[in-house]
Each structure stands twice: as structure tokens, then as C-alpha cells.
Amino acid sequence: MSWTRRRTLTALGLVGASAGLTSLAACTDDKKTPGSQGSNGGGKSDSKAKVTISAPAADAKDVPASAEIVFAATDAQQTAVELKSSDGTAVDGAMHPDGKGWLPAKTLEYGKTYTATVTATDADGKTATATSKFTVMAKPSKQVRFISFLADGAVVGVGMPLIIQLSRAIPKDQRAEVQRRLLVSAEPAQEGIWTWYTDTEMHWRPKEFWQTGTKVRVDLRVGGLPCGDGYFGRTDLTLDCTIGPALVMTVDDKASPKVMTVTKDGTVLKKIPVSLGRPSMPSSSGTMVVIEKFAKTVFDTRTDPNPANRYRVDIDWAQRLTWGGEFIHSAPWSVSDQGKRNVSHGCINMSAANAKWLFQQTRIGDPVVVKGTSRQLQYGNGWTDFDKTWDEYVQGSAIPASSSASPEPTPS
């Protein structure tokens, strides 16, 4: 299938991912790239337009199945890209949001030969074309899996990061190329960016909490993508999810009485008396989100090195906030302390009735903001994306935020 662009259109950066690939385009480029193959309508056309293809190179072999068509055009009012397999099947696609290449809509077939044709049309309607015939590599044995934490169609809270887990670490010098193939679109549009949360986990968060009702689509174009050390992406992946109401829970340990204020879309729903971590085991101050929920569970700390901290107890209405073991949960044994003093092992205690009510309101990804305790939240102890300022968060991106906001269209 062909795709056409006009030079009045501009590229969108990866930071503000607000539209799908089918509606994104890039400006034309005045540079010619050595080694590209082009012609002016068979060499006889007097078209002012010139076009060259730099990648994949003509007659290239062992091309990755993730290949983009990279080209440059001058004096062109519009440019059309067509990619066909050797049996004449057209491949759908569009420009990458950063404007650096035409991206097939799906992974190319291993071992198959393709021909890319780019046609540039000048102001007088005269055309120039460039072609490149290339062959995709055989299917690699070393592959990296990209796995979404969320189920397709999930409804999540306004603090929920998009989470992609990898089956192996990606070398740092390969991370920018991998990251630019992880496409995110949001309706309504919101500024955001990927960060390398760990060596094998990537998160995307908006600059501020998600807007209520946002429709989010994640499109990972990683099938066949070089991932360093001879490994390649195993397959493409897509995910659609929706952002639920803005349910936010806030606790200030310095306030009296000690309460959790629960708001929904800015309106206070309830103020719940709570008890936080005792002085020897304080709760963490910071911005957390609900990670997982258990109507019934068991807390078992009998392996704790400190005998005073060992216990096993049945727990109702538990909502995990950190991997280290901080929860919101029902604690009928501390009702007399709730609102007055801190007696827990670091969790947020509340009555059974309040814990059940809150459990019924929340979703995975709803934010919990705790202030005023003696312990600061450790980054990575849970989904702590919003515990960093935006300026701190973007430092974890392999693509600088400034360049991804205003990409320079180039065939390089």
C-alpha cells in the first residue's frame, strides 16, 4: 500500500505522543545520501523533484525484519512510499513520528524479498522515483520478548505507568533505537516519555497524572528489531487501555487527626481515620500507587531477623503500595489508635468498614500520597514513577526529551 506526504506536514515527537502512525508525517529533507538509488521518471523526466533511498540499500541482504524505508526528497510537493513483497503483496505503513523513516505496519517476513518505491512530485505535477530491492534476513534464534504488564482493555488509575518488561537487558548503546520503536498515543493528547526503570523494565508516564477517561494505545514495533549482542525483538505487541476516574488518596502524618482524604475527580468523598507506621518502623513518604489488591490474604513475617517483628495474621481488604510490604488494610486491632497515633509495622491501618469501602472504590494505579513521615520512599520500591519530578524522570530516557519533542527529519 502506498503512503503520501506533503511538505507542509510536520513530525510529532515521542514526548507528546498524541496521534497514531497513520496520521503522522515528516518534512522533506534537502540532503542527498551517498549510495542511495534514485531516478527522475526513468532518467528522462524534467521534474524538479529529486528523491533518493538510503536504507535499506539497493540489493542489500540480511536486512532486519524491522527495516524502515529511509529516504530524502528535494523540491517535492508530496512524496509517496510503496513497499511490495516479491509476490506483489503491498505492505501498509506510515512515517515514524520522529520523521526519520517510513515504518511498515508490521514485521516484515523473514527470508522474503521486498521492493521499496518512493515517488516525489514537484509543483508542476511531474514525478521522480527511487527504488530499492532488498532481502530480509533468516529468522534469528536469539530473540528478546517484550511483555506488557497490563492486560489488553484494562481500566487503570490516573497514576498508572505503562510497563513493558524485557526477557533480557538491552545494551545501553542500543536503547535509543529500541525506545523509538515503542509508540504511545493518547486521546486526549498528553505529554509523556519512556524511562528505563531497570535494565529489563521500561515505564512510560505522562508529565502529570493521566486525565480521566484517556484512551491509551501502545504499539511496540519491535519484531525483528536489533537489540544488541546478536539478539532481535521476538514480535510486535499492541495494548489498549483506559484511564478511570481520578481517585487520589492523601495522608499527612503531621496533621491532627491523622486521616486519609479520598478524592474523586477533585471532590472529597471521605476522610478516614488511619494509623501509620510506629516510630521504629515508619511508613514511607512519597507518591505511590495501588499495585495489587487482595480481599483476603495472610501477612507472615516469621522469617524477620528481629523476633519482635515476627507474626502471622489474616488480613482483609489489603492494597499493596510497595514491594517492601507497605499496604493499606483493615486493622480492627488498632481502631482505638486510628486518627490519634501510629502503631503499625509501616502499613496504613484503618477500620474494617473503611478498608472495605476504600477497596471497593480503587483501581490498580490509583495514587496514594503520604507526607510528613521520617522515611522517604525509595525509588523503585513499587511503581514510584510519580515520586520523581518531571525533570528527574526524563533523565532515565535514552532519547533526550528536548530532541524527541522537536525531532529533526533526516535520513541518517
C-alpha angles and dihedrals in degrees: 000000000000127000127202131204133187123212092235089070121089135204126257118225127234092247094064099039100175107143141041124259093255091070100040127098142164137228118258118260128229095209124102117211121218113242096027119130121231145145141185104244094310094328096289101078118110091211113146089216119097126191134183134182116217100176136072089024118231112278091005117165130204092027113173113256087237092064120151125205106243117192144153129217133189130197089008124143091192137002129205126200123203127181122187134175121232090266091056097257111149119229118218120224148128141210117295110249091249091058095235100116148355107262123208113232091237141015114290117244116266115250094010127127121231137185121213119201123188118190121194121195122202129211091274093054094253117138140219124191140199128192137192126187116199142163125230119232124254116270108282122234094213109072137167120216120219110204128189116221092207125071115240110266095022122156111217142174127273092256096053115123120210105249127202118181122201128211090223139012119272116226111250093241089058099045099089092055091048093046095052089060092058101089123192127187127183133190110233094032117249131179114248145139145206120252129190097242091181134346089274103030132066126193131193120199133170118244090253129018112298117271114252113264096018115160110218129194124187117195115184110194094189105121107126092000115149107249100178134266091051094302126129134194111270101216145338118266135200131191133183123193140160131224114233130209119315098259107172127178120201131185126182112193091197093059124094121249097031105236141157110231111210117199131181117201088339097311119113110240100176146343111222124196109235143180118215132196118314117249092266092049106029124187117248120260113220145075112301134163134217105270102180139349133221123186086197130012142143126247108209118178098159091126093060110126089227110072090206090064097050119111144132118213138161112243131199129203097009122177117187119225103169138024086233091070109268112146142166105234149149113278110175090171092066101043092114089056097043112111091015115056142002116253107147131105090250100299129113106253124201137159121283092250094050093044091052092047092050092045089057092052102048137084132195106278097032109142124245115193117194121187138181103028125128094244125071120216113259112234109247094025091119125334095322098162094127092048087079124071115247091252090053094045097054090057087076092062119101088212113062111244093231094054094044090052093054109021120191110231106233138148092226 
